[in-house]
Amino acid sequence: MTEHPTSHEGRQPLAARPQERARPRQQEAPPAAAATAAIPGPTPVPETAKGPAPGADAPVADTQTVSRREGDRLRFVGAATRRIARGIDLDEIVLGLCRASVPTFSDAILVYLRDPLPVGDERPVNPFVLRLRRTDRLRTADEESESGPEGERLRLPTDPQAGLLPAADLCEIRAGGALDEVLRGVRPVFGDSAAARVALPELLGPGRTVPTGHRAILAPLRGRRRVIGAAVFLRGTDRPPFEANDLLVAAQLATHTALGIDKAVLYGREAYIADELQRTMLPDSLPQPTGVRLASRYLPAAETARVGGDWYDAIPLPGSRVALVVGDVMGHSMTSAAIMGQLRTTAQTLAGLDLPPQEVLHHLDEQAQRLGSDRMATCLYAVYDPVAHRITIANAGHPPPVLLHLGGRAEVLRVPPGAPIGVGGVDFEAVELDAPAGATLLLYTDGLVESRIRDVWTGIEILREQLAATAQLTGPDHSPPLEALCDDVLDMLGPGDRDDDIALLAARFDGIAPSDVAYWSLEPEDAAPGRARRLARRALSRWGLDDLSDELELLVSEVVTNAVRYAERPVTLRLLRTDILRCEVGDDSPQLPRQRRARETDEGGRGLFLVNRLARRWGATRLSTGKVVWFEMATP
């Protein structure tokens, strides 16, 4: 329950004015005038002060008083609905109703909402349950001042058996019951009406009733299609009772609140769908390929619009290589996110074919043109080979990557810019560059370097200087921690600088030392499996991994035998030693092996079954020149 002082939008209620509360009851305004004081207005003029001709002046004064109070009522409704409309989420809207109503219109309010709230055209679940969402009331005298006199403000009993507060948290609406009839009637009703006298105890809970002498209005909250809750407005004994026009005020407040809640729920669902769409279209986690460490960041353009066209990806390739991708589709809408998802899926498929970077961009360009004439995107596609310590990069209108060397020098790589994806009819060019061990490559979208206060190239220069300054802190012999480096890069953005989404992918090149690589070429003949076993045993002995020799020889023999059976050109065998032992066997046959269950009478067909049981992981990848079958084994 939220409590607050009597500050509010609108005029101070008549019951809250100390100079008028101190006046004796017999000197108050006549009943006819007091009955009109739903929304407080000017103090009525006593009959004795109206002059010697009451017959002529009294009707005029009464008419002016009623007009002023009706004007106050309209101004209150306008201010209250504006306050309710300012809310963008459910809690803000309900809070706006409470703060607008108390104390100007009522001394206390209870707001119930359906649990769960139906969204859009969803069918509401049964049973019909209302949950107490929020309460608000005037502070009592002893809460304002421990020494102040009691009874000057509304005192609501806190005994559940004696009064209104605390009300029941949940209320299940009985079909055909009194509360169900009132809610379906849509219009607010007075608390002392025949229907409300039965409905209110059902809403408030067993043993809880409106305190004696208090006046109440029960107002259903109806959205666009159904009742979604109820509000109870309560006045104490020291204020004028509700009148007929107050039902119209309560109806206005309830209608604006219900429609605002409907919109807030719909907005929340749309934001949830957008967040889920963006989350599922970006990688949940980055792979851990051999010889490279990865880190990433993604920031939406704004908290209220979390979808966009920026993406990043890291795709393991045959031969322990890895493809690094970052792209940016024009726009920040759901359409941009959907196009981004299609382009990212296309890039993953093309990477699985092990196409050169320039060919990947060419096919992405064709895909973008098939999606529509206005589907534009920029993309940077790079392939890192940890054995050769080289990286091949192709660019399609994207900002160039930045390479941070181990010594602290940061350079912007000279990559042909190319045209954006979707232009069509443009060739892409790839360049091959050194990727020394300990260096860090940063791929990013233009939201990181471009803003309202700087252009792209100014931002790239700031990024390069930021990377160099960060590397100086760790010394010339150590690379800065990858996650901390990403955070420092994002810190270069000042408050309010970000206008666009940001996708950042950082790759630390560890590489694989030549001493940890063994490579052979075998002729496709019957003696190839035996030779492969001997070569593998010698390599393990040189690396001090003799304990793995028996298992490795068995697996190598099975995979090489299968390759020799279909190959027409020499078969390649490569062993890589890192934190694991990886074996790769390549041949020129495009047909990928599939594990199958061999029958008891079959003489073969059990090789992949053994690989699957003994290896830590295994797989096969189709190449433009054939395929590679690989498996990994854990090292001691």
Secondary structure, 3 states (H helix, E strand, C coil): CEEECCCCCCCCCHHHCHHHHCCCHHHCCCHHHHCCCCCCCCCCCCHHHCCCCHHHHHHHHHHHHHHHHHHHHHHHHHHHHHHHHCCCCHHHHHHHHHHHHCCCCCCEEEEEEECCCCCCCCCCCCCCEEEEEEEEEECCHHHHCCCCCCCCCCCCCCCCCCCCCCCCCEEECCCCCHHHHHHHHCCCEECCCHHHHHHHHHHHCCCCCCCCCCEEEEEEEECCCCEEEEEEEEECCCCCCCCHHHHHHHHHHHHHHHHHHHHHHHHHHHHHHHHHHHHHHCCCCCCCCCCEEEEEEEECCECCECCCCEEEEEEECHHHCEEEEEEEECCCCHHHHHHHHHHHHHHHHHHHCCCCHHHHHHHHHHHHHHHCCCCCEEEEEEEEECCCCEEEEEEECCCCCEEECCCCCEEECCCCCCCCECCCCCCCCEEEEECCCCCEEEEECHHHCCECCECHHHHHHHHHHHHHHHHHHHCCCCCCCHHHHHHHHHHCCCCCCCCCCEEEEEEEECCCCHHHEEEEEECCCCCHHHHHHHHHHHHHHHHCCHHHHHHHHHHHHHHHHHHHHHCCCCEEEEEEECCEEEEEEEECCCCCCCCCCCCCCCCCCCHHHHHHHHCCEEEEEEECCEEEEEEEEECC
